[in-house]
Amino acid sequence: MDVPLHGHGKRILSGSTRSPRSDSGANGYTVCADTSEVQGKMMPPDFDCQQGDVISAIKFADYGQATGACGTYKRGKCGGRNTLNIVKKRCLGKGKCELLAPGKIFGPTNCKGTIRLVIEATCKKT
């Protein structure tokens, strides 16, 4: 399920959860994507900033079994080692980031069980 993110504040892409905290201002605001495998398939996340804003920082990215929630993610013990660098390369400076076929982008993991792709980014006005 692709769910674009719009609006102010800290947001999570996953299906339904959103944080009410707002971080708008000179430092920007946080956008989070959290997508899990469903029946062996992972829908590619796509997340975007408000119109006219761009992704200015990637604070966290993990393709594996990260724990926590937006603002408190922690890397799991398995997963793609270069996830953060790959997400930075593909998303920084863009208003919208689409990551099609995450398994092909981030490579195989040594995880057993459900795999999550989680990303925490900062959006700022250009």
C-alpha positions in Angstrom: 0.0 0.0 0.0 1.6 3.3 -1.1 0.6 6.2 1.1 2.1 9.6 0.4 2.7 11.8 3.3 1.6 15.4 3.4 1.2 18.1 6.0 3.3 19.4 8.9 4.9 17.6 11.8 6.2 14.2 12.5 4.4 11.5 10.4 4.7 7.8 9.9 4.0 5.8 6.8 2.8 2.3 7.6 -0.8 2.1 7.2 -2.3 4.1 9.9 -0.1 5.5 12.8 0.7 9.1 13.0 2.4 11.1 15.7 0.7 14.4 16.7 4.0 16.2 17.5 4.9 19.0 15.2 8.5 20.0 14.5 7.9 22.8 11.9 10.3 25.7 11.9 13.8 26.7 10.9 15.1 23.2 11.5 12.3 21.7 9.3 10.0 18.8 10.2 10.3 15.1 10.4 8.8 12.6 8.0 9.0 8.9 8.7 8.3 5.8 6.5 7.7 2.5 8.1 6.7 -0.4 5.8 6.6 -4.1 6.7 6.5 -7.2 4.6 3.0 -8.5 4.2 2.6 -12.1 3.0 6.1 -12.1 1.7 5.8 -8.9 -0.3 6.8 -5.4 0.7 5.1 -2.5 -0.8 7.6 0.2 -1.8 7.4 3.2 0.5 7.1 6.6 -1.0 7.2 9.7 1.2 7.3 13.4 0.4 7.6 16.8 1.9 5.1 19.6 1.6 5.0 21.2 -1.8 8.1 23.4 -2.2 10.1 21.7 0.5 12.9 19.1 0.1 14.4 16.3 2.0 17.4 17.9 3.7 18.6 15.1 6.0 18.1 11.3 6.5 18.4 10.7 10.2 17.8 7.0 10.1 17.2 4.2 7.6 17.2 0.4 8.1 16.0 -2.5 5.9 15.8 -5.3 8.3 14.3 -5.6 11.7 14.6 -2.1 13.3 12.8 -1.5 16.5 11.1 1.6 17.9 9.0 4.2 16.3 9.4 7.5 14.5 12.0 9.5 16.5 13.2 6.5 18.4 14.2 3.9 15.7 17.1 1.6 16.5 18.9 -0.6 14.0 18.3 -4.3 14.3 20.9 -7.0 14.4 20.3 -8.0 10.7 19.6 -6.2 7.6 21.1 -4.2 4.7 24.3 -2.6 5.9 24.3 0.2 3.4 20.6 1.2 3.7 21.3 4.7 5.2 23.8 5.6 2.4 21.6 4.3 -0.3 18.6 6.3 1.0 20.7 9.4 1.3 21.9 9.0 -2.3 18.4 8.5 -3.7 16.4 11.0 -1.6 18.4 14.0 -0.4 17.5 17.2 -2.1 14.2 15.8 -3.5 10.7 16.8 -2.6 9.5 13.2 -2.9 11.3 9.9 -2.6 10.2 6.6 -4.1 12.0 3.4 -3.4 10.8 0.7 -5.7 11.6 -2.9 -5.0 13.4 -2.4 -1.7 14.8 -6.0 -1.7 16.6 -5.3 -4.9 17.9 -1.8 -3.8 19.2 -2.8 -0.3 20.2 -6.4 -1.1 19.5 -9.5 0.8 19.3 -9.6 4.6 20.1 -12.4 7.0 16.9 -11.7 8.9 14.5 -14.4 9.9 10.9 -13.2 10.1 9.2 -10.0 9.1 11.4 -7.4 7.4 10.8 -3.6 7.8 12.0 -0.7 5.9 12.0 2.3 8.2 13.2 5.8 7.3 13.3 9.0 9.3 14.0 12.2 7.3 13.9 15.9 7.7 12.1 18.2 5.3 13.0 22.0 4.9 11.8 24.8 2.8 14.0 25.4 -0.2 
